[in-house]
Amino acid sequence: MTTIGPQDRATVATAVDGGSARHMQALPPGQALRLLAGTPIGRVVFTQHALPAIRPVNHIVHQGDIIIRSHDGADLVNAANASGSVGVVVAYEADEIDPTSRTGWSVVVTGYATLVTDPEELADYATLLRPWTDHTMDRTIRIHPEIVTGFRLGT
């Protein structure tokens, strides 16, 4: 196994990005949610057996909430169902980062996930949000943001 020391790490970092440092600019919550709304796929993070679990999902942002669909028996559906109307704490992350220029943005939302039960809303979300996997997505989850953080990476 090769060990890389602090001086070697600096050399590798300079070689990878051409020596130009990137800076992170914090984004206001509204702008961060607009960026999130403009990308179709993110990752939902929740607790499963006291450990973090992450699932890639497609989403929409509707009236400030993140809407995802899942299937009956999914771990997140079970957790949200067990939590009742209070919801289960989750994080949701999406980003668009160019691997060549190493610029882009990242948004993380922390909030409560609850199951959508209103038949009219369920019908609307079934039309607006099409699953991208071969599972039957018969459950809809609403994530209400409590904390929204976003960063833009630039040169």
PASEBA-1860 file (N, C-alpha, C; in nm, 3 decimals):
! residues 155
1> MTTIGPQD> 0.084/-0.117/0.000/0.000/0.000/0.000/0.089/0.124/0.000 ~ 0.053/0.222/-0.083/0.129/0.346/-0.093/0.068/0.449/-0.001 ~ 0.153/0.517/0.074/0.107/0.624/0.162/0.139/0.758/0.097 ~ 0.040/0.847/0.096/0.059/0.981/0.040/0.068/1.078/0.155 ~ 0.178/1.153/0.160/0.198/1.251/0.265/0.137/1.385/0.229 ~ 0.136/1.482/0.323/0.074/1.613/0.301/0.131/1.686/0.179 ~ 0.263/1.680/0.157/0.321/1.749/0.042/0.276/1.683/-0.088 ~ 0.266/1.550/-0.088/0.220/1.478/-0.206/0.075/1.512/-0.239
9> RATVATAV> -0.009/1.526/-0.135/-0.149/1.560/-0.156/-0.162/1.694/-0.226 ~ -0.084/1.791/-0.184/-0.088/1.923/-0.247/-0.048/1.913/-0.393 ~ 0.053/1.833/-0.423/0.097/1.816/-0.562/-0.013/1.751/-0.645 ~ -0.077/1.648/-0.591/-0.185/1.580/-0.662/-0.301/1.676/-0.685 ~ -0.340/1.754/-0.584/-0.451/1.848/-0.599/-0.420/1.951/-0.706 ~ -0.297/2.001/-0.709/-0.259/2.100/-0.810/-0.263/2.039/-0.949 ~ -0.218/1.917/-0.962/-0.217/1.850/-1.092/-0.360/1.825/-1.141 ~ -0.448/1.789/-1.050/-0.585/1.756/-1.088/-0.661/1.880/-1.136
17> DGGSARHM> -0.648/1.990/-1.065/-0.729/2.107/-1.103/-0.649/2.218/-1.169 ~ -0.526/2.190/-1.207/-0.446/2.291/-1.275/-0.397/2.401/-1.184 ~ -0.409/2.383/-1.055/-0.356/2.482/-0.961/-0.453/2.594/-0.928 ~ -0.570/2.601/-0.992/-0.663/2.709/-0.960/-0.760/2.665/-0.853 ~ -0.769/2.744/-0.749/-0.856/2.709/-0.637/-1.002/2.739/-0.671 ~ -1.092/2.657/-0.623/-1.235/2.679/-0.638/-1.284/2.744/-0.509 ~ -1.383/2.827/-0.521/-1.442/2.882/-0.399/-1.590/2.845/-0.394 ~ -1.637/2.829/-0.271/-1.776/2.794/-0.249/-1.850/2.918/-0.204
25> QALPPGQA> -1.960/2.946/-0.271/-2.044/3.059/-0.236/-2.175/3.005/-0.182 ~ -2.211/3.045/-0.061/-2.339/3.002/-0.003/-2.453/3.066/-0.083 ~ -2.558/2.989/-0.103/-2.675/3.036/-0.176/-2.791/3.060/-0.081 ~ -2.873/3.161/-0.108/-2.994/3.180/-0.028/-3.088/3.060/-0.046 ~ -3.168/3.026/0.055/-3.256/2.909/0.046/-3.347/2.909/-0.076 ~ -3.404/3.021/-0.113/-3.493/3.026/-0.229/-3.421/2.989/-0.358 ~ -3.300/3.042/-0.375/-3.222/3.009/-0.495/-3.183/2.862/-0.495 ~ -3.147/2.811/-0.377/-3.111/2.669/-0.366/-3.228/2.580/-0.406
33> LRLLAGTP> -3.349/2.613/-0.360/-3.467/2.532/-0.396/-3.498/2.543/-0.545 ~ -3.473/2.659/-0.607/-3.494/2.673/-0.751/-3.397/2.583/-0.829 ~ -3.272/2.577/-0.782/-3.175/2.487/-0.847/-3.220/2.341/-0.833 ~ -3.265/2.306/-0.713/-3.313/2.170/-0.688/-3.431/2.137/-0.780 ~ -3.520/2.234/-0.799/-3.636/2.212/-0.884/-3.596/2.192/-1.030 ~ -3.479/2.241/-1.068/-3.435/2.232/-1.207/-3.361/2.105/-1.243 ~ -3.340/2.017/-1.147/-3.273/1.890/-1.175/-3.366/1.776/-1.137 ~ -3.371/1.669/-1.214/-3.472/1.566/-1.191/-3.437/1.459/-1.088
41> IGRVVFTQ> -3.311/1.446/-1.052/-3.271/1.333/-0.966/-3.190/1.384/-0.847 ~ -3.215/1.323/-0.732/-3.140/1.354/-0.611/-3.124/1.228/-0.528 ~ -3.082/1.246/-0.404/-3.062/1.134/-0.313/-3.131/1.165/-0.180 ~ -3.213/1.072/-0.136/-3.278/1.087/-0.006/-3.199/1.006/0.096 ~ -3.176/1.068/0.212/-3.098/1.006/0.319/-3.190/0.990/0.439 ~ -3.196/0.869/0.493/-3.281/0.842/0.608/-3.211/0.739/0.696 ~ -3.269/0.712/0.811/-3.210/0.616/0.904/-3.275/0.480/0.886 ~ -3.189/0.379/0.872/-3.236/0.241/0.860/-3.155/0.156/0.957
49> HALPAIRP> -3.222/0.099/1.055/-3.155/0.019/1.159/-3.043/0.099/1.225 ~ -3.070/0.224/1.257/-2.980/0.316/1.327/-2.858/0.356/1.244 ~ -2.860/0.329/1.115/-2.751/0.367/1.026/-2.806/0.450/0.910 ~ -2.723/0.537/0.850/-2.774/0.614/0.737/-2.792/0.526/0.613 ~ -2.901/0.551/0.543/-2.929/0.483/0.416/-2.954/0.591/0.312 ~ -2.907/0.568/0.191/-2.920/0.666/0.084/-2.980/0.597/-0.038 ~ -3.079/0.662/-0.098/-3.142/0.608/-0.217/-3.150/0.717/-0.324 ~ -3.111/0.684/-0.448/-3.132/0.780/-0.557/-3.280/0.778/-0.597
57> VNHIVHQG> -3.337/0.895/-0.617/-3.478/0.905/-0.656/-3.498/1.025/-0.749 ~ -3.603/1.019/-0.828/-3.641/1.139/-0.901/-3.742/1.216/-0.816 ~ -3.756/1.344/-0.845/-3.838/1.430/-0.759/-3.896/1.546/-0.839 ~ -3.990/1.613/-0.777/-4.034/1.745/-0.819/-4.036/1.832/-0.694 ~ -4.028/1.961/-0.715/-4.047/2.056/-0.605/-4.182/2.121/-0.630 ~ -4.272/2.108/-0.533/-4.408/2.160/-0.548/-4.443/2.242/-0.425 ~ -4.471/2.368/-0.446/-4.507/2.460/-0.338/-4.405/2.455/-0.224 ~ -4.277/2.448/-0.261/-4.170/2.450/-0.163/-4.136/2.316/-0.100
65> DIIIRSHD> -4.215/2.213/-0.127/-4.189/2.080/-0.074/-4.129/1.992/-0.183 ~ -4.049/1.894/-0.142/-3.992/1.798/-0.235/-4.082/1.676/-0.235 ~ -4.123/1.635/-0.353/-4.213/1.521/-0.368/-4.138/1.408/-0.437 ~ -4.142/1.290/-0.375/-4.083/1.171/-0.435/-4.188/1.059/-0.429 ~ -4.168/0.960/-0.513/-4.258/0.844/-0.509/-4.177/0.720/-0.477 ~ -4.243/0.625/-0.411/-4.177/0.501/-0.373/-4.280/0.389/-0.379 ~ -4.240/0.274/-0.332/-4.331/0.160/-0.338/-4.363/0.110/-0.199 ~ -4.477/0.044/-0.187/-4.520/-0.014/-0.062/-4.413/-0.112/-0.013
73> GADLVNAA> -4.378/-0.103/0.113/-4.277/-0.192/0.170/-4.136/-0.136/0.166 ~ -4.115/-0.024/0.098/-3.981/0.037/0.096/-3.947/0.088/0.236 ~ -3.820/0.084/0.269/-3.776/0.123/0.404/-3.820/0.264/0.441 ~ -3.807/0.359/0.349/-3.847/0.496/0.379/-3.998/0.507/0.397 ~ -4.074/0.435/0.317/-4.219/0.434/0.331/-4.257/0.378/0.468 ~ -4.194/0.268/0.508/-4.222/0.209/0.639/-4.188/0.305/0.753 ~ -4.074/0.375/0.741/-4.034/0.471/0.845/-4.132/0.588/0.852 ~ -4.172/0.641/0.737/-4.267/0.752/0.735/-4.402/0.708/0.788
81> NASGSVGV> -4.443/0.588/0.754/-4.571/0.535/0.802/-4.570/0.518/0.953 ~ -4.459/0.469/1.007/-4.448/0.447/1.151/-4.445/0.579/1.229 ~ -4.398/0.685/1.165/-4.385/0.813/1.234/-4.516/0.891/1.237 ~ -4.615/0.847/1.159/-4.745/0.914/1.158/-4.738/1.053/1.097 ~ -4.820/1.143/1.149/-4.829/1.277/1.091/-4.708/1.364/1.124 ~ -4.628/1.324/1.222/-4.509/1.400/1.258/-4.405/1.393/1.147 ~ -4.389/1.276/1.089/-4.291/1.256/0.984/-4.160/1.205/1.038 ~ -4.076/1.160/0.948/-3.945/1.108/0.983/-3.841/1.205/0.927
89> VVAYEADE> -3.735/1.230/1.005/-3.631/1.323/0.963/-3.550/1.261/0.849 ~ -3.532/1.339/0.742/-3.454/1.296/0.627/-3.369/1.413/0.579 ~ -3.274/1.380/0.496/-3.201/1.482/0.419/-3.223/1.448/0.273 ~ -3.220/1.551/0.191/-3.232/1.531/0.046/-3.123/1.613/-0.020 ~ -3.049/1.550/-0.111/-2.936/1.617/-0.174/-2.944/1.600/-0.324 ~ -2.912/1.708/-0.394/-2.897/1.702/-0.540/-2.785/1.798/-0.576 ~ -2.722/1.771/-0.689/-2.614/1.858/-0.734/-2.598/1.847/-0.883 ~ -2.530/1.942/-0.938/-2.483/1.938/-1.076/-2.342/1.993/-1.073
97> IDPTSRTG> -2.244/1.905/-1.084/-2.104/1.945/-1.078/-2.033/1.891/-1.201 ~ -1.971/1.980/-1.274/-1.897/1.942/-1.394/-1.764/1.882/-1.351 ~ -1.736/1.755/-1.385/-1.613/1.692/-1.339/-1.487/1.750/-1.405 ~ -1.502/1.813/-1.519/-1.386/1.870/-1.587/-1.349/2.006/-1.527 ~ -1.447/2.096/-1.519/-1.418/2.229/-1.466/-1.425/2.234/-1.313 ~ -1.487/2.130/-1.256/-1.508/2.121/-1.110/-1.585/2.243/-1.059 ~ -1.684/2.282/-1.135/-1.773/2.391/-1.097/-1.916/2.338/-1.098 ~ -2.005/2.407/-1.031/-2.144/2.367/-1.028/-2.208/2.407/-0.898
105> WSVVVTGY> -2.300/2.327/-0.851/-2.371/2.358/-0.729/-2.413/2.230/-0.656 ~ -2.444/2.247/-0.529/-2.493/2.138/-0.445/-2.596/2.194/-0.348 ~ -2.705/2.122/-0.329/-2.811/2.165/-0.238/-2.844/2.048/-0.145 ~ -2.855/2.078/-0.016/-2.897/1.980/0.083/-3.016/2.037/0.160 ~ -3.122/1.960/0.167/-3.243/1.997/0.240/-3.259/1.898/0.354 ~ -3.285/1.948/0.473/-3.316/1.863/0.587/-3.458/1.896/0.630 ~ -3.537/1.793/0.652/-3.675/1.816/0.691/-3.744/1.688/0.731 ~ -3.876/1.694/0.731/-3.958/1.580/0.771/-4.029/1.521/0.651
113> ATLVTDPE> -4.022/1.390/0.639/-4.090/1.318/0.531/-4.218/1.256/0.584 ~ -4.327/1.283/0.515/-4.457/1.224/0.551/-4.520/1.164/0.426 ~ -4.608/1.069/0.446/-4.680/1.009/0.334/-4.794/1.100/0.292 ~ -4.810/1.116/0.163/-4.923/1.192/0.109/-5.041/1.096/0.105 ~ -5.155/1.139/0.160/-5.272/1.051/0.166/-5.393/1.108/0.094 ~ -5.392/1.236/0.064/-5.506/1.299/-0.004/-5.519/1.244/-0.146 ~ -5.635/1.185/-0.181/-5.651/1.122/-0.313/-5.629/1.219/-0.430 ~ -5.670/1.342/-0.416/-5.652/1.440/-0.524/-5.503/1.470/-0.545
121> ELADYATL> -5.431/1.490/-0.434/-5.287/1.514/-0.444/-5.215/1.393/-0.503 ~ -5.254/1.274/-0.459/-5.192/1.153/-0.510/-5.210/1.141/-0.662 ~ -5.328/1.174/-0.710/-5.355/1.167/-0.854/-5.270/1.271/-0.928 ~ -5.260/1.391/-0.872/-5.178/1.496/-0.935/-5.032/1.454/-0.941 ~ -4.978/1.404/-0.830/-4.837/1.367/-0.827/-4.808/1.246/-0.916 ~ -4.905/1.156/-0.930/-4.886/1.041/-1.019/-4.871/1.088/-1.164 ~ -4.937/1.197/-1.198/-4.926/1.254/-1.333/-4.797/1.334/-1.348 ~ -4.761/1.410/-1.246/-4.645/1.501/-1.253/-4.511/1.430/-1.237
129> LRPWTDHT> -4.510/1.320/-1.166/-4.383/1.254/-1.131/-4.386/1.109/-1.174 ~ -4.325/1.081/-1.285/-4.319/0.946/-1.340/-4.199/0.871/-1.284 ~ -4.217/0.748/-1.238/-4.104/0.670/-1.187/-4.003/0.640/-1.297 ~ -3.877/0.629/-1.261/-3.774/0.595/-1.360/-3.716/0.457/-1.335 ~ -3.781/0.381/-1.247/-3.744/0.240/-1.226/-3.863/0.153/-1.265 ~ -3.842/0.023/-1.266/-3.949/-0.067/-1.305/-4.040/-0.108/-1.189 ~ -4.021/-0.048/-1.070/-4.112/-0.075/-0.957/-4.244/-0.001/-0.977 ~ -4.349/-0.057/-0.924/-4.476/0.016/-0.916/-4.463/0.114/-0.801
137> MDRTIRIH> -4.473/0.240/-0.831/-4.458/0.344/-0.728/-4.596/0.386/-0.680 ~ -4.645/0.316/-0.577/-4.780/0.339/-0.528/-4.785/0.426/-0.403 ~ -4.671/0.476/-0.359/-4.665/0.564/-0.242/-4.599/0.696/-0.280 ~ -4.649/0.804/-0.222/-4.593/0.936/-0.247/-4.550/0.996/-0.115 ~ -4.431/1.054/-0.114/-4.371/1.109/0.007/-4.345/1.257/-0.013 ~ -4.384/1.337/0.086/-4.360/1.481/0.085/-4.249/1.511/0.187 ~ -4.147/1.580/0.142/-4.041/1.626/0.232/-4.059/1.776/0.250 ~ -4.091/1.816/0.371/-4.106/1.958/0.401/-3.973/2.012/0.454
145> PEIVTGFR> -3.910/2.103/0.382/-3.779/2.153/0.423/-3.785/2.235/0.552 ~ -3.696/2.204/0.642/-3.676/2.284/0.763/-3.545/2.364/0.751 ~ -3.445/2.300/0.691/-3.314/2.363/0.669/-3.278/2.343/0.523 ~ -3.242/2.451/0.455/-3.200/2.445/0.315/-3.063/2.509/0.305 ~ -2.965/2.432/0.259/-2.831/2.486/0.236/-2.791/2.458/0.093 ~ -2.732/2.557/0.031/-2.685/2.542/-0.105/-2.554/2.613/-0.124 ~ -2.472/2.558/-0.211/-2.342/2.617/-0.242/-2.319/2.612/-0.391 ~ -2.259/2.716/-0.443/-2.214/2.719/-0.581/-2.062/2.712/-0.578
153> LGT> -2.006/2.621/-0.659/-1.861/2.607/-0.672/-1.816/2.682/-0.796 ~ -1.723/2.774/-0.781/-1.678/2.852/-0.894/-1.529/2.876/-0.891 ~ -1.480/2.937/-0.998/-1.337/2.967/-1.007/-1.309/3.109/-0.961
END
